[in-house]
């Protein structure tokens, strides 16, 4: 994994982006929970939350994933790297499953195409954040690329 940057200068911005993405999922889940209260737990309910379809199950999952992302961003210390990568891949898997079953009875998350797109975007953002936010002590990080290539900064 020598090609993955360590101690990237924009790490605080990536961590903030992860925090914002987690906060978005928590807000989406809470509003979805309030909107879909009383509807069926799974399946397509027709309720729209922030431009996306949702049901009670996806609202609860969104709150849990968003809270885990917020917790990882708050703790830091490379825990956020692991949380962001695995939750990002999980969101891509869920988005792919939802897109494959969007017009069938197996669409138990109640996704619409807009929900699939947002799920993909958040998942890809989390993977990218996980790749660029790793931290290591200066002694273990190695020299920056400019120094390794003989170009003085």
Helices and strands as residue ranges (DSSP letters): H 11-35, E 48-49, E 52-53, H 56-75, H 79-100, H 113-132, H 138-141, H 145-148
